[in-house]
């Protein structure tokens, strides 16, 4: 009788889909993600006071703002890259220096990470310290294929980018959970 019950239920068991994968891991694609490859890449050249933005959740309101600008020193000005966020968008911060973390593939995005508050102004991606010496600060000084992790309306995602402190900011793709 047990064999008959198992054989009778087999088509139903095989027809059931396993629970959809809800985890969001940086650089890993799963069925619960919306992927926006940016072709051609979004390139923001280094020019004085260059601003641009992205709408991460497709609600016709910008959520993240990039700024390629100058950071003042006591003796001159030095190139810098900043980002600002709208209300509700949070960015993963480094545990070491409190700047946005340049994430590698494989980092699990969850509430256990260190996040900004609901709105942040002028987070430093890459700059020189605002003092008489030009010590670089930030975690995106000269990076290639690094990720900014974000959380928006209980959805996690990442932005894949390159950044050169004295060159272009290049956004390659945006991924957000469904």
MDTraj code that builds the backbone (N, CA, C; nanometers):
import mdtraj as md
import numpy as np

residues = "UNK UNK UNK UNK UNK UNK UNK UNK UNK UNK UNK UNK UNK UNK UNK UNK UNK UNK UNK UNK UNK UNK UNK UNK UNK UNK UNK UNK UNK UNK UNK UNK UNK UNK UNK UNK UNK UNK UNK UNK UNK UNK UNK UNK UNK UNK UNK UNK UNK UNK UNK UNK UNK UNK UNK UNK UNK UNK UNK UNK UNK UNK UNK UNK UNK UNK UNK UNK UNK UNK UNK UNK UNK UNK UNK UNK UNK UNK UNK UNK UNK UNK UNK UNK UNK UNK UNK UNK UNK UNK UNK UNK UNK UNK UNK UNK UNK UNK UNK UNK UNK UNK UNK UNK UNK UNK UNK UNK UNK UNK UNK UNK UNK UNK UNK UNK UNK UNK UNK UNK UNK UNK UNK UNK UNK UNK UNK UNK UNK UNK UNK UNK UNK UNK UNK UNK UNK UNK UNK UNK UNK UNK UNK UNK UNK UNK UNK UNK UNK UNK UNK UNK UNK UNK UNK UNK UNK UNK UNK UNK UNK UNK UNK UNK UNK UNK UNK UNK UNK UNK UNK UNK UNK UNK UNK UNK UNK UNK".split()
xyz = np.array([
    [0.0816, -0.1193, 0.0000],
    [0.0000, 0.0000, 0.0000],
    [0.0869, 0.1270, 0.0000],
    [0.1991, 0.1260, 0.0782],
    [0.2870, 0.2424, 0.0818],
    [0.3467, 0.2687, -0.0556],
    [0.3866, 0.1615, -0.1269],
    [0.4440, 0.1776, -0.2600],
    [0.3411, 0.2389, -0.3549],
    [0.2170, 0.1944, -0.3455],
    [0.1118, 0.2467, -0.4318],
    [0.0886, 0.3951, -0.4030],
    [0.0877, 0.4338, -0.2758],
    [0.0693, 0.5737, -0.2379],
    [0.1845, 0.6593, -0.2905],
    [0.3072, 0.6116, -0.2788],
    [0.4234, 0.6859, -0.3283],
    [0.4171, 0.6993, -0.4794],
    [0.3843, 0.5922, -0.5491],
    [0.3736, 0.5961, -0.6950],
    [0.2611, 0.6900, -0.7366],
    [0.1503, 0.6918, -0.6631],
    [0.0386, 0.7797, -0.6966],
    [0.0740, 0.9257, -0.6742],
    [0.1538, 0.9548, -0.5721],
    [0.1907, 1.0924, -0.5400],
    [0.3154, 1.1407, -0.6142],
    [0.3877, 1.0515, -0.6796],
    [0.5115, 1.0872, -0.7475],
    [0.4937, 1.2001, -0.8492],
    [0.3933, 1.1953, -0.9376],
    [0.3781, 1.3074, -1.0323],
    [0.3540, 1.4411, -0.9611],
    [0.2784, 1.4390, -0.8525],
    [0.2531, 1.5624, -0.7773],
    [0.3824, 1.6135, -0.7134],
    [0.4606, 1.5232, -0.6544],
    [0.5867, 1.5629, -0.5914],
    [0.6852, 1.6193, -0.6933],
    [0.6911, 1.5577, -0.8109],
    [0.7822, 1.6060, -0.9144],
    [0.7338, 1.7374, -0.9752],
    [0.6027, 1.7604, -0.9736],
    [0.5465, 1.8824, -1.0306],
    [0.5623, 2.0035, -0.9410],
    [0.5856, 1.9824, -0.8122],
    [0.6016, 2.0942, -0.7192],
    [0.7395, 2.1573, -0.7382],
    [0.7432, 2.2868, -0.7488],
    [0.8718, 2.3557, -0.7575],
    [0.9247, 2.3756, -0.6169],
    [1.0542, 2.3580, -0.5979],
    [1.1090, 2.3894, -0.4663],
    [1.0939, 2.5386, -0.4402],
    [1.0983, 2.5750, -0.3153],
    [1.0847, 2.7151, -0.2786],
    [1.1878, 2.7987, -0.3527],
    [1.1440, 2.9126, -0.4063],
    [1.2333, 2.9995, -0.4819],
    [1.3478, 3.0459, -0.3936],
    [1.4655, 3.0536, -0.4505],
    [1.5832, 3.0987, -0.3785],
    [1.5674, 3.2465, -0.3431],
    [1.5688, 3.2800, -0.2154],
    [1.5482, 3.4179, -0.1711],
    [1.6789, 3.4880, -0.1343],
    [1.7898, 3.4154, -0.1315],
    [1.9148, 3.4784, -0.0910],
    [1.9713, 3.5638, -0.2044],
    [2.0448, 3.6671, -0.1659],
    [2.1107, 3.7541, -0.2617],
    [2.2591, 3.7524, -0.2281],
    [2.3369, 3.6982, -0.3214],
    [2.4812, 3.6880, -0.3050],
    [2.5456, 3.7719, -0.4148],
    [2.6361, 3.8590, -0.3761],
    [2.7006, 3.9498, -0.4705],
    [2.7673, 3.8709, -0.5828],
    [2.7351, 3.9091, -0.7060],
    [2.7977, 3.8499, -0.8234],
    [2.7432, 3.7146, -0.8651],
    [2.6465, 3.6598, -0.7900],
    [2.5877, 3.5294, -0.8216],
    [2.4438, 3.5537, -0.8660],
    [2.4074, 3.4991, -0.9812],
    [2.2742, 3.5202, -1.0369],
    [2.1825, 3.4058, -0.9970],
    [2.0608, 3.4404, -0.9539],
    [1.9613, 3.3400, -0.9171],
    [1.8261, 3.3838, -0.9723],
    [1.7271, 3.2964, -0.9573],
    [1.5956, 3.3207, -1.0175],
    [1.5160, 3.4311, -0.9488],
    [1.5616, 3.4808, -0.8358],
    [1.4875, 3.5859, -0.7662],
    [1.5454, 3.7257, -0.7914],
    [1.6300, 3.7399, -0.8939],
    [1.6950, 3.8681, -0.9197],
    [1.6534, 3.9276, -1.0530],
    [1.6459, 4.0593, -1.0564],
    [1.6304, 4.1329, -1.1813],
    [1.7683, 4.1882, -1.2146],
    [1.8179, 4.1552, -1.3329],
    [1.9518, 4.1960, -1.3737],
    [1.9400, 4.2997, -1.4846],
    [2.0076, 4.4120, -1.4665],
    [2.0086, 4.5189, -1.5655],
    [2.1522, 4.5396, -1.6120],
    [2.1879, 4.4724, -1.7207],
    [2.3200, 4.4934, -1.7809],
    [2.3149, 4.6281, -1.8511],
    [2.4119, 4.7077, -1.8291],
    [2.4125, 4.8413, -1.8867],
    [2.5036, 4.8391, -2.0089],
    [2.4400, 4.8382, -2.1256],
    [2.5111, 4.8289, -2.2530],
    [2.4779, 4.9508, -2.3377],
    [2.5652, 5.0338, -2.3775],
    [2.7046, 5.0343, -2.3333],
    [2.7117, 5.0769, -2.1879],
    [2.8250, 5.0538, -2.1264],
    [2.8411, 5.0874, -1.9853],
    [2.8134, 5.2347, -1.9603],
    [2.7583, 5.2627, -1.8439],
    [2.7337, 5.3987, -1.7961],
    [2.8705, 5.4536, -1.7542],
    [2.9240, 5.5481, -1.8300],
    [3.0570, 5.6027, -1.8022],
    [3.0431, 5.7478, -1.7601],
    [3.0973, 5.7770, -1.6441],
    [3.0958, 5.9130, -1.5924],
    [3.2400, 5.9617, -1.5884],
    [3.2802, 6.0422, -1.6853],
    [3.4197, 6.0860, -1.6890],
    [3.4506, 6.1808, -1.5744],
    [3.5786, 6.1837, -1.5400],
    [3.6204, 6.2772, -1.4367],
    [3.6275, 6.4160, -1.4971],
    [3.5361, 6.4985, -1.4578],
    [3.5369, 6.6405, -1.4911],
    [3.4888, 6.7136, -1.3670],
    [3.5223, 6.8376, -1.3499],
    [3.4787, 6.9086, -1.2292],
    [3.3269, 6.9087, -1.2138],
    [3.2826, 6.8672, -1.0991],
    [3.1415, 6.8721, -1.0607],
    [3.0507, 6.7980, -1.1578],
    [3.0874, 6.6760, -1.1896],
    [3.0099, 6.5901, -1.2781],
    [2.9150, 6.5059, -1.1921],
    [2.7851, 6.5155, -1.2149],
    [2.6838, 6.4435, -1.1388],
    [2.6050, 6.3522, -1.2318],
    [2.5630, 6.2358, -1.1792],
    [2.4692, 6.1506, -1.2512],
    [2.4001, 6.0619, -1.1486],
    [2.2948, 5.9919, -1.1923],
    [2.2141, 5.9167, -1.0958],
    [2.1536, 5.7930, -1.1593],
    [2.1014, 5.7036, -1.0727],
    [2.0354, 5.5808, -1.1164],
    [1.9036, 5.5630, -1.0415],
    [1.8049, 5.5122, -1.1110],
    [1.6770, 5.4716, -1.0523],
    [1.6857, 5.3201, -1.0341],
    [1.7085, 5.2734, -0.9116],
    [1.7355, 5.1317, -0.8863],
    [1.6115, 5.0435, -0.8873],
    [1.4955, 5.0987, -0.8547],
    [1.3746, 5.0158, -0.8462],
    [1.2699, 5.0530, -0.9502],
    [1.3080, 5.1268, -1.0508],
    [1.2219, 5.1583, -1.1653],
    [1.0909, 5.2273, -1.1251],
    [1.1007, 5.3227, -1.0294],
    [0.9816, 5.3961, -0.9873],
    [0.9832, 5.5412, -1.0362],
    [1.0702, 5.5710, -1.1320],
    [1.0855, 5.7040, -1.1905],
    [1.1365, 5.8090, -1.0918],
    [1.2044, 5.7633, -0.9862],
    [1.2709, 5.8534, -0.8927],
    [1.4129, 5.8032, -0.8729],
    [1.5090, 5.8940, -0.8756],
    [1.6483, 5.8545, -0.8607],
    [1.6768, 5.8137, -0.7165],
    [1.7527, 5.7053, -0.7023],
    [1.7826, 5.6503, -0.5699],
    [1.9274, 5.6719, -0.5273],
    [2.0173, 5.6746, -0.6246],
    [2.1587, 5.6914, -0.5935],
    [2.2175, 5.7957, -0.6874],
    [2.3022, 5.8804, -0.6320],
    [2.3602, 5.9919, -0.7064],
    [2.5124, 5.9821, -0.6975],
    [2.5790, 5.9829, -0.8116],
    [2.7248, 5.9785, -0.8172],
    [2.7776, 6.1179, -0.8477],
    [2.8933, 6.1487, -0.7901],
    [2.9548, 6.2796, -0.8088],
    [3.1049, 6.2605, -0.8269],
    [3.1571, 6.2974, -0.9430],
    [3.3013, 6.3042, -0.9665],
    [3.3354, 6.4517, -0.9509],
    [3.4184, 6.4830, -0.8536],
    [3.4411, 6.6223, -0.8200],
    [3.5832, 6.6410, -0.7693],
    [3.6034, 6.7501, -0.6965],
    [3.7316, 6.7787, -0.6347],
    [3.7157, 6.7775, -0.4838],
    [3.8176, 6.7304, -0.4175],
    [3.8244, 6.7361, -0.2726],
    [3.9282, 6.8421, -0.2366],
    [3.8918, 6.9405, -0.1556],
    [3.9874, 7.0487, -0.1268],
    [4.0968, 7.0036, -0.0306],
    [4.2173, 7.0431, -0.0597],
    [4.3300, 7.0282, 0.0317],
    [4.3750, 7.1682, 0.0706],
    [4.4589, 7.1773, 0.1704],
    [4.5030, 7.3113, 0.2111],
    [4.5892, 7.3768, 0.1035],
    [4.6551, 7.2935, 0.0201],
    [4.7421, 7.3500, -0.0824],
    [4.6849, 7.3442, -0.2241],
    [4.5825, 7.2622, -0.2471],
    [4.5270, 7.2470, -0.3827],
    [4.3951, 7.1696, -0.3743],
    [4.3498, 7.1240, -0.4886],
    [4.2322, 7.0372, -0.4933],
    [4.2721, 6.9056, -0.5593],
    [4.2070, 6.7964, -0.5182],
    [4.2391, 6.6622, -0.5640],
    [4.1104, 6.5952, -0.6107],
    [4.1152, 6.5124, -0.7167],
    [3.9952, 6.4432, -0.7644],
    [3.9325, 6.3535, -0.6573],
    [3.7999, 6.3364, -0.6666],
    [3.7278, 6.2534, -0.5703],
    [3.6019, 6.1963, -0.6347],
    [3.5516, 6.0855, -0.5770],
    [3.4254, 6.0248, -0.6197],
    [3.3379, 6.0074, -0.4953],
    [3.2163, 6.0595, -0.5021],
    [3.1220, 6.0516, -0.3907],
    [2.9918, 5.9886, -0.4386],
    [2.9104, 5.9441, -0.3417],
    [2.7738, 5.9060, -0.3741],
    [2.6817, 5.9539, -0.2651],
    [2.5599, 5.9887, -0.3056],
    [2.4526, 6.0278, -0.2148],
    [2.3368, 5.9328, -0.2406],
    [2.2510, 5.9167, -0.1403],
    [2.1367, 5.8269, -0.1552],
    [2.0070, 5.8995, -0.1235],
    [1.8986, 5.8482, -0.1793],
    [1.7660, 5.9012, -0.1472],
    [1.7174, 5.8357, -0.0186],
    [1.6063, 5.8873, 0.0340],
    [1.5475, 5.8269, 0.1534],
    [1.5125, 5.6814, 0.1265],
    [1.5488, 5.5964, 0.2197],
    [1.5139, 5.4553, 0.2084],
    [1.6233, 5.3680, 0.1515],
    [1.7200, 5.4240, 0.0808],
    [1.8291, 5.3445, 0.0247],
    [1.9435, 5.3376, 0.1251],
    [1.9885, 5.2162, 0.1520],
    [2.1001, 5.1954, 0.2429],
    [2.2143, 5.1285, 0.1678],
    [2.3373, 5.1618, 0.2052],
    [2.4583, 5.1124, 0.1418],
    [2.5381, 5.0314, 0.2437],
    [2.6011, 4.9217, 0.1983],
    [2.6870, 4.8415, 0.2864],
    [2.8148, 4.9200, 0.3143],
    [2.8474, 4.9318, 0.4430],
    [2.9686, 5.0003, 0.4859],
    [3.0747, 4.8989, 0.5270],
    [3.2004, 4.9381, 0.5136],
    [3.3113, 4.8550, 0.5591],
    [3.3140, 4.8539, 0.7115],
    [3.3459, 4.7402, 0.7684],
    [3.3613, 4.7289, 0.9135],
    [3.4886, 4.8002, 0.9597],
    [3.5830, 4.8190, 0.8676],
    [3.7138, 4.8726, 0.9037],
    [3.7160, 5.0246, 0.9085],
    [3.6593, 5.0911, 0.8052],
    [3.6786, 5.2355, 0.7971],
    [3.5500, 5.3162, 0.7758],
    [3.4354, 5.2529, 0.7803],
    [3.3075, 5.3234, 0.7741],
    [3.2786, 5.3919, 0.6401],
    [3.3498, 5.3563, 0.5344],
    [3.3201, 5.4013, 0.3985],
    [3.2435, 5.2904, 0.3270],
    [3.1736, 5.3225, 0.2169],
    [3.1075, 5.2151, 0.1415],
    [3.2075, 5.1034, 0.1088],
    [3.1665, 4.9811, 0.1337],
    [3.2548, 4.8657, 0.1167],
    [3.2632, 4.8257, -0.0301],
    [3.3823, 4.8006, -0.0799],
    [3.4004, 4.7488, -0.2165],
    [3.3939, 4.5970, -0.2063],
    [3.2772, 4.5437, -0.2389],
    [3.2487, 4.4019, -0.2172],
    [3.3021, 4.3155, -0.3306],
    [3.3381, 4.1936, -0.2957],
    [3.3792, 4.0926, -0.3917],
    [3.2637, 3.9970, -0.4171],
    [3.2764, 3.9164, -0.5209],
    [3.1780, 3.8122, -0.5503],
    [3.1700, 3.7180, -0.4305],
    [3.0477, 3.6780, -0.3965],
    [3.0267, 3.5787, -0.2921],
    [2.9800, 3.6318, -0.1583],
    [2.9742, 3.7635, -0.1397],
    [2.9274, 3.8210, -0.0133],
    [2.7757, 3.8100, -0.0081],
    [2.7233, 3.7524, 0.1006],
    [2.5793, 3.7401, 0.1212],
    [2.5261, 3.8726, 0.1748],
    [2.4292, 3.9311, 0.1035],
    [2.3673, 4.0556, 0.1481],
    [2.2530, 4.0221, 0.2420],
    [2.2621, 4.0704, 0.3662],
    [2.1580, 4.0470, 0.4656],
    [2.1658, 4.1554, 0.5725],
    [2.0768, 4.1478, 0.6703],
    [2.0693, 4.2503, 0.7744],
    [2.1873, 4.2471, 0.8707],
    [2.2693, 4.1436, 0.8657],
    [2.3834, 4.1340, 0.9570],
    [2.5010, 4.2202, 0.9149],
    [2.4991, 4.2722, 0.7939],
    [2.6055, 4.3609, 0.7480],
    [2.5883, 4.4987, 0.8097],
    [2.6906, 4.5802, 0.8014],
    [2.6855, 4.7176, 0.8509],
    [2.6278, 4.8056, 0.7399],
    [2.5163, 4.8743, 0.7676],
    [2.4443, 4.9539, 0.6686],
    [2.4422, 5.1009, 0.7098],
    [2.4333, 5.1899, 0.6089],
    [2.4098, 5.3304, 0.6381],
    [2.2690, 5.3449, 0.6940],
    [2.2419, 5.4637, 0.7446],
    [2.1052, 5.4932, 0.7862],
    [2.0211, 5.5156, 0.6609],
    [1.8954, 5.5526, 0.6754],
    [1.8036, 5.5574, 0.5609],
    [1.8445, 5.6551, 0.4510],
    [1.9146, 5.7614, 0.4826],
    [1.9602, 5.8540, 0.3792],
    [2.1003, 5.9011, 0.4158],
    [2.1894, 5.8992, 0.3183],
    [2.3283, 5.9382, 0.3449],
    [2.3739, 6.0389, 0.2415],
    [2.4424, 6.1391, 0.2890],
    [2.4938, 6.2412, 0.1996],
    [2.6449, 6.2297, 0.1867],
    [2.6929, 6.2406, 0.0654],
    [2.8348, 6.2454, 0.0332],
    [2.9170, 6.1346, 0.0980],
    [2.8789, 6.0120, 0.0703],
    [2.9617, 5.8996, 0.1097],
    [3.0834, 5.8970, 0.0185],
    [3.2005, 5.8803, 0.0741],
    [3.3237, 5.8844, -0.0029],
    [3.3516, 5.7467, -0.0628],
    [3.3543, 5.7398, -0.1962],
    [3.4003, 5.6177, -0.2626],
    [3.5522, 5.6227, -0.2769],
    [3.6032, 5.7368, -0.3190],
    [3.7475, 5.7544, -0.3352],
    [3.7796, 5.9029, -0.3292],
    [3.8791, 5.9365, -0.2500],
    [3.9171, 6.0760, -0.2373],
    [4.0548, 6.0823, -0.1738],
    [4.1028, 6.2031, -0.1586],
    [4.2219, 6.2280, -0.0788],
    [4.1737, 6.2990, 0.0461],
    [4.2394, 6.2728, 0.1557],
    [4.1958, 6.3307, 0.2824],
    [4.1958, 6.4827, 0.2752],
    [4.1047, 6.5425, 0.3445],
    [4.0909, 6.6881, 0.3460],
    [4.1890, 6.7478, 0.4473],
    [4.3161, 6.7371, 0.4133],
    [4.4209, 6.7909, 0.5008],
    [4.5427, 6.8249, 0.4148],
    [4.6499, 6.8643, 0.4773],
    [4.7646, 6.9132, 0.4009],
    [4.8367, 6.8036, 0.3221],
    [4.8247, 6.6787, 0.3624],
    [4.8833, 6.5707, 0.2835],
    [4.7728, 6.5017, 0.2042],
    [4.8089, 6.4381, 0.0972],
    [4.7059, 6.3805, 0.0100],
    [4.6960, 6.2291, 0.0270],
    [4.6776, 6.1834, 0.1491],
    [4.6574, 6.0406, 0.1754],
    [4.5229, 5.9991, 0.1178],
    [4.5180, 5.8957, 0.0350],
    [4.3892, 5.8536, -0.0216],
    [4.2995, 5.7881, 0.0831],
    [4.1690, 5.8119, 0.0695],
    [4.0700, 5.7486, 0.1556],
    [3.9605, 5.6880, 0.0692],
    [3.8838, 5.5974, 0.1256],
    [3.7759, 5.5317, 0.0537],
    [3.8175, 5.3934, 0.0072],
    [3.7193, 5.3114, -0.0286],
    [3.7446, 5.1740, -0.0685],
    [3.7312, 5.1515, -0.2190],
    [3.7132, 5.2591, -0.2945],
    [3.7001, 5.2501, -0.4400],
    [3.8031, 5.3397, -0.5082],
    [3.9267, 5.3373, -0.4594],
    [4.0296, 5.4267, -0.5125],
    [4.0604, 5.3976, -0.6590],
    [4.1009, 5.2792, -0.6906],
    [4.1291, 5.2355, -0.8277],
    [4.0860, 5.0905, -0.8364],
    [3.9574, 5.0687, -0.8601],
    [3.9011, 4.9335, -0.8551],
    [3.8461, 4.8925, -0.9909],
    [3.8434, 4.7619, -1.0107],
    [3.7889, 4.7032, -1.1333],
    [3.6979, 4.5878, -1.0923],
    [3.5737, 4.5877, -1.1431],
    [3.4753, 4.4828, -1.1140],
    [3.4521, 4.4627, -0.9642],
    [3.4271, 4.5718, -0.8939],
    [3.3888, 4.5671, -0.7526],
    [3.2413, 4.6026, -0.7424],
    [3.1840, 4.5787, -0.6251],
    [3.0398, 4.5914, -0.6077],
    [3.0064, 4.6811, -0.4891],
    [2.9019, 4.7616, -0.5075],
    [2.8394, 4.8363, -0.3985],
    [2.7131, 4.7579, -0.3624],
    [2.6998, 4.7176, -0.2378],
    [2.5788, 4.6495, -0.1932],
    [2.4770, 4.7515, -0.1456],
    [2.3481, 4.7261, -0.1744],
    [2.2453, 4.8188, -0.1291],
    [2.1200, 4.7435, -0.0856],
    [2.0387, 4.8140, -0.0060],
    [1.9086, 4.7631, 0.0377],
    [1.8079, 4.8751, 0.0155],
    [1.6965, 4.8399, -0.0512],
    [1.5929, 4.9375, -0.0814],
    [1.4579, 4.8693, -0.0684],
    [1.3732, 4.9186, 0.0210],
    [1.2397, 4.8604, 0.0422],
    [1.2458, 4.7103, 0.0671],
    [1.3330, 4.6677, 0.1547],
    [1.3505, 4.5264, 0.1922],
    [1.3979, 4.4391, 0.0767],
    [1.4495, 4.5005, -0.0289],
    [1.5097, 4.4275, -0.1393],
    [1.6593, 4.4556, -0.1371],
    [1.7370, 4.3527, -0.1661],
    [1.8820, 4.3675, -0.1708],
    [1.9287, 4.3710, -0.3153],
    [2.0438, 4.4337, -0.3367],
    [2.1002, 4.4367, -0.4702],
    [2.2440, 4.4840, -0.4683],
    [2.3016, 4.4892, -0.5880],
    [2.4378, 4.5387, -0.6004],
    [2.4553, 4.6140, -0.7310],
    [2.5584, 4.6974, -0.7305],
    [2.5978, 4.7729, -0.8489],
    [2.7419, 4.7339, -0.8785],
    [2.7664, 4.6831, -0.9983],
    [2.9018, 4.6448, -1.0394],
    [2.9654, 4.7637, -1.1098],
    [3.0888, 4.7993, -1.0665],
    [3.1511, 4.9170, -1.1247],
    [3.3024, 4.9113, -1.1226],
    [3.3605, 5.0033, -1.1988],
    [3.5034, 5.0352, -1.1953],
    [3.5120, 5.1806, -1.1529],
    [3.6202, 5.2159, -1.0848],
    [3.6411, 5.3561, -1.0513],
    [3.7899, 5.3851, -1.0445],
    [3.8293, 5.4913, -1.1090],
    [3.9657, 5.5423, -1.0976],
    [3.9560, 5.6799, -1.0336],
    [4.0329, 5.7003, -0.9297],
    [4.0202, 5.8256, -0.8564],
    [4.0441, 5.9464, -0.9470],
    [4.1357, 5.9353, -1.0417],
    [4.1604, 6.0453, -1.1353],
    [4.1120, 6.0097, -1.2752],
    [4.0131, 5.9202, -1.2835],
    [3.9607, 5.8785, -1.4125],
    [3.8107, 5.8593, -1.4072],
    [3.7616, 5.7690, -1.4901],
    [3.6181, 5.7485, -1.5058],
    [3.5582, 5.6600, -1.3963],
    [3.4301, 5.6822, -1.3703],
    [3.3469, 5.5897, -1.2947],
    [3.2649, 5.5154, -1.3996],
    [3.2699, 5.3828, -1.3981],
    [3.1999, 5.3023, -1.4985],
    [3.1057, 5.2081, -1.4253],
    [2.9743, 5.2226, -1.4501],
    [2.8738, 5.1332, -1.3927],
    [2.8408, 5.0296, -1.5005],
    [2.8561, 4.9011, -1.4641],
    [2.8414, 4.7934, -1.5612],
    [2.7079, 4.7210, -1.5520],
    [2.6565, 4.7051, -1.4300],
    [2.5264, 4.6401, -1.4149],
    [2.4688, 4.6714, -1.2794],
    [2.3360, 4.6605, -1.2728],
    [2.2612, 4.6776, -1.1489],
    [2.1749, 4.5538, -1.1322],
    [2.1764, 4.4974, -1.0121],
    [2.0982, 4.3771, -0.9825],
    [2.0198, 4.4044, -0.8545],
    [1.8888, 4.3709, -0.8558],
    [1.8039, 4.3887, -0.7385],
    [1.7104, 4.2687, -0.7270],
    [1.6823, 4.2294, -0.6025],
    [1.5919, 4.1154, -0.5825],
    [1.4500, 4.1541, -0.6214],
    [1.3727, 4.0539, -0.6616],
    [1.2334, 4.0772, -0.7043],
    [1.1419, 4.0958, -0.5855],
])
top = md.Topology()
chain = top.add_chain()
for i, resn in enumerate(residues, 1):
    res = top.add_residue(resn, chain, resSeq=i)
    for name in ("N", "CA", "C"):
        top.add_atom(name, md.element.get_by_symbol(name[0]), res)
traj = md.Trajectory(xyz[None], top)
